[in-house]
């Protein structure tokens, strides 16, 4: 039996980068910082941060790109994906990232409105409350494939 499930709550380290595949499918890439507080062996409170790359597809990608900005808190549910490729220098490269299958905003609609208005300038129209996609969004057939040989 296998299980590949990731649940994270953190803050975006940069604005979501929205692009479209040649087939017109939306894909957004973003960075997430997840903090963990703990007490070390000497009794000192410590904190460590894990930085995670996240990719979202389809409507979820468009929604995140529209409403989230650097610093936005977000809940992400998804799976790990391993990508490998050959770089321009001929060296093999690889990365492990989270493919989001669902998400939830962790801030209030007023916080999102304030962020949107601060980036849109004075006199901006109010931002409507977004509809959160329900259920997982599967990666489309035209999405990136893994080179794992099994």
C-alpha positions, 0 to 999 in steps of 0.5 A: 500500500502507498500513500502520497499526501501532504498537508501544509499551512504557511505563508507565501514567500513570493507572489504566485507566478501564473502562466498557461501551457500551450494547450491553455491550461493555467498553472501557478507556481509559488513558494511556501514558508512553513514554520515549526516551533520546538524546545531543544534539548537544553530547554531553549525555544527554537523555530525552524522554517521549511521552504516548499515549492508548490504548483497549482493547476487549472481554476485553482491556479487562477484563483490563487494568482488573483487573490494571494500575494507574498505573505498570504497565509494558505492551507494547501493539501496535495501530493509530492512530485519528483521532477528531474531534467537535464540542465543547459550545462548537461548536468542532471537536476531534480526537485521535489515539490507539492502539487496542490489538489486543494487549498483554503485561504487562511486570512479574512476577505477583508485582508484580501481586499486590503491587499488587492486595493494596495496593489491596484491603487486608490479607487479600486473596486471591491474584490468579490469573495472568491469561490473555493474550488471543491475537491482535488484538481488533477494535473492535466495530461499536458502537465509536466511528467516525472522521469522516474523509471518505474 
